[in-house]
């Protein structure tokens, strides 16, 4: 009985003091890999040869992570970027609205709490996704040349977001982190 009381007191104190309990949600956010730009009129191009290599590099980077979900927008390039990762984890890619950042953030914070997720976005949505989860964007904007950023967002059980930025695949960027 004494042990239960001590645990309850520690639990109440840790919550009241803002100390995070074990466990966190890990969200990997990337921009889609390089797209085929041979037809400028094509609004939904597939990945280029370079993009297919980058998608394979993404799968390699995440090969030791058990992911619970992979999200991509409706475009071929985002789905193709995350396809091998999804296949390696035995899951299907889930489509999300690339401009409704609150919806995807709320979904992951509730349905995927304490899990690992990959979100594949676009140059004009990736940093907005980072902000939707409560982190500060590490640079003002992504350019059309920024393909190798690998954002790792951890949200603790108190809802506090911590962001780490890495690179994956061959370096391909023009932006510089703050």
N, C-alpha and C positions, 0 to 999 in steps of 0.2 A: 504494500500500500504506500509506504514511504517512497519507494522508487517511482511509482506512478505520479505521485504528487510532485516530486522533484522534476520529473520530465515535463509535466504540465507547466510548472513555474518557469522552467527554462524556455519552453516553447512560447509562452506568453511574453516573456522578456525579450526573446529574440525578435519576435514580430513587432513588439512595441519599440524596440531600439533600431529597427530597420536592418537587422542582420539577416542576410539571405540564408535560407535553408538549403541543404544540398540539392543539386539538380538544376539544370538550365536547358533552355531551348536553344539549339544551334541552327542557325540559318545561313546557308551558303548562298551568296548572290553573285551572279555573273551576268555579263552582257553576252548575247549570243555570239557565236564564233563568226569569223569572216564569211561574208555572203558573196555570192556570185553577182558581180556588177556588170556582166557582159551585155545585159539588156536593161538600159536605164528606165524603160517603161514598165518593167516587171515590178509590181508592188509587193510580191511575195516570193522572192528568190530563194533558192536552196543554198546550202553552204557551198563555198568554193572548195577546191582541193586543200588550200591552206586552212580553211575553216573545219574541214573534216579531220585534219590532223589535230587542230586545237580541241575539237570535241573528244577525240581519243585521249588527248592530254588531260582533259578534265576528268574523264573516267579513270585514268591512271591515278590522278591526284586523290580522288575519292575512293579508290578501290578498297581501302581498309576501314571505311566508314559505312556503317549500316544505316542507310537512309530510310525514312518512313514515308517520304513523299517527294515527288519532283513536280514542280509547277512550271508551265511555260504559257506564253500567250498563244493566240490562234495562228501565228505565222510559222511557216515551215522551218525557218532558220532557228527559232527558239526551240522548237520541238526536236529538231535534229541535233542541236547542241546538247540537250539533256537525255537523248534517247539511250545512249550506251550506259549512262549512269543508272537510268531507270531499269534497263534490262539486267544489269549486274545486281540490282537489288530485288528483282522479281516483282516490280511494281509498274503500274501504268502511269504515264504522264497525265497530270491533271491540268486542264486549261483554266487560266484566270484572266480577268479583265485587266489588261496592262496599264490602265489609267485609273483604276479604282483601288488606290493604295490602301485606304482604310479597310476595305473589304478583305483583302488578302492578309493584311496585318491582323485584323480581328479573328479571322478564320484560324490562322496559325497559332495565335496566342491562346485560343480556346481549344480547338480540336487537336492541335499538335504540341501541346505543352510538354516540355521535357523530352522532346524528340529531335531528330535531325532532318532538316529539310533543304532541298536545293530549289532556288527560284532562278529561272533564266529570263532576263529582261532585255531591254534595249538601251541605247546610249542616252535616250531622253527619259528613262524611267528608273534605272538602277539606283541612282542617288536619291531619288524620291522615295523608293522602297526603303532604303537605309533610314531615311528620316521618319517614315511611317512607323517604323519599329522603335523609334525613340533615340536613335543614335544621331550624331552630328556628321554631316557629309564631310569626307576627308579632302575634297577638292570642289571647286565651284561647279564644274560641269565635266562631263565626258565628251570627247570629240568623236568624230567618225573614225578616228585612227586608234581609239582605245579599246583593245580587245582582251588584254591579258590581266586585267584586275580581277582579283579573287577576294571578295569581301566575306569575312567571317563575323557574323553577328551572334553574340551570346546574350540571351535574355534570362536573367536569374528569376527566381520565384517571387521576388519583390517587384518585378517588372522593369528593373534597371538594365539598360542595354549597354553592351561594351562591343566596340568594333575593332577588328584587326584587319589589315589589308595586306594581302600577299600577291604574288604574281604566279600565273600558271602558263605552261606552254612557252613557246618562243616569244620573246619580248616584242610587243607591238603596241606602242602607245606614244602619244605626244604630250599628254598631260602629266603634271608633276604634283605629287601629294603635298599638302600643306606642311 
